Amino acid sequence: MKPIILQPGPQAWLSSSILSAYQDRYVARLRQDRYAHNVIRVYLASVAHFARWLDEQHIGLSSLCTAVLDRFLNDHLPICSCRQPVRRTRHELRTAIRHLLRLLETEEPFGRSTSKNALSRDLARFDAYMRDVAGLAETTRRQRGLIVGRFLAQTFGSDDIDVTKIDTVAMRRFVLGEGRGGAPGRCASLAVR
């Protein structure tokens, strides 16, 4: 099989990251799923960009979940100033990183007993509540789950979630995007997601 060759910058980001041990298995999984060579290269370069951001944010392997992916896509990508060559196409990044998260879940890294961290478990319970009690449609649940996941990840990071510690200041910072170059228009964008 033809090897997947990345440009030196993205290859260095990936090789020196917490994801380096998964590079070969990631490529093998995509090949097993019959992805084309060029698609695998694009996805691997996308994972390299994500790996670089994880390193900058000091996010560990055990904290990886869809909420972290959402932070990357919604908070980093719009203001990304990472040096070229870097993948910035949202749908490519999202798909590539979702494949990575599935791989990590099946491998249970670092002895995780459930393949989900506390945030992922809480978001799954929230989704079940929205489905079973509130009767919300899948699209509505997904949108609300993304927003709540971003808020909780920003507020608590990898710490346990304690709803008694959520205050109006944290909520205001999140909605207005304070500290991230946000603007009042962000409220409207949150409402439509």
Disulfide bonds with the S-S distance in Angstrom:
none
